[in-house]
């Protein structure tokens, strides 16, 4: 795996670099580029790697997403983990996410951040 370092400034997020690390408290925003952390997070939610049809370019997936069961992902195209992570790493994206909401319920919140595009 060719994971890349977290880039940009993340004052309000907890950096996670291993699947053994977890939120300091429910509702805490987390940030990682670790493939094992991302994959475990998705698999715990039965989410599969996906992209938006027609968003691809140059033979690569376009917009990276996850298809969560029961959330209307019929318009998404499933891709394999290798393609998802290859694209994630090539774009040097950060994975911002939550494990749990403040009320303790499991959270599906995530965002892919491109620090170069955000002006950081």
Secondary structure, 3 states (H helix, E strand, C coil): CCCCCCCCCCCCCEECCCCCCCCCCCCCCEEECCHHHHHHHHHHCCCEEEEECCCCECCECCCEEEECCCCCHHHEEECCHHHHHHHHHHCCCEEEECCECCCCCECCCEEEECCCCCCC
